[in-house]
């Protein structure tokens, strides 16, 4: 699974209404009197920060955790990558999105799709972890 870096989001996001209750699937649109405040999705995803970038995901190796081809990933470069994080990285100059697993000195990039093997980082591999995926956004349009 690879990614295409889209870059940081420009400031000045549009505020959207936030309803004061959770909407069950199939429930009609909420009435205007339930709107609690106005929020901006760039604030929710913290994409105004200079260390946060957006990337388009390509491939299905992470679908087991709900990241699908075409999804937009929010990547935070200020988070120190740790065991269990979903990361975007360059492995031998190939862009990838995988789960980071560290077992002692061993580093493994795990797919979240049984059709793809885990990638054990070997001596001589060039691994550069670019950032940690904090959110993914999916279009449900056709």
Rosetta blueprint (number, residue, H / E / L):
1 X L
2 X E
3 X E
4 X E
5 X E
6 X E
7 X E
8 X L
9 X L
10 X L
11 X L
12 X L
13 X L
14 X L
15 X E
16 X E
17 X E
18 X E
19 X E
20 X L
21 X L
22 X L
23 X L
24 X L
25 X L
26 X L
27 X L
28 X L
29 X L
30 X L
31 X L
32 X H
33 X H
34 X H
35 X E
36 X E
37 X E
38 X E
39 X E
40 X E
41 X H
42 X H
43 X H
44 X H
45 X L
46 X L
47 X L
48 X L
49 X L
50 X L
51 X L
52 X E
53 X E
54 X E
55 X E
56 X E
57 X E
58 X E
59 X L
60 X L
61 X L
62 X L
63 X H
64 X H
65 X H
66 X L
67 X L
68 X L
69 X L
70 X L
71 X L
72 X E
73 X E
74 X E
75 X E
76 X E
77 X L
78 X L
79 X L
80 X L
81 X L
82 X L
83 X L
84 X L
85 X L
86 X E
87 X E
88 X E
89 X E
90 X E
91 X E
92 X L
93 X L
94 X E
95 X E
96 X E
97 X E
98 X E
99 X E
100 X E
101 X E
102 X E
103 X E
104 X L
105 X L
106 X E
107 X E
108 X E
109 X E
110 X E
111 X L
112 X L
113 X L
114 X L
115 X L
116 X L
117 X L
118 X L
119 X E
120 X E
121 X L
122 X L
123 X L
124 X L
125 X L
126 X L
127 X E
128 X E
129 X E
130 X E
131 X E
132 X E
133 X E
134 X E
135 X E
136 X E
137 X E
138 X L
139 X L
140 X L
141 X L
142 X L
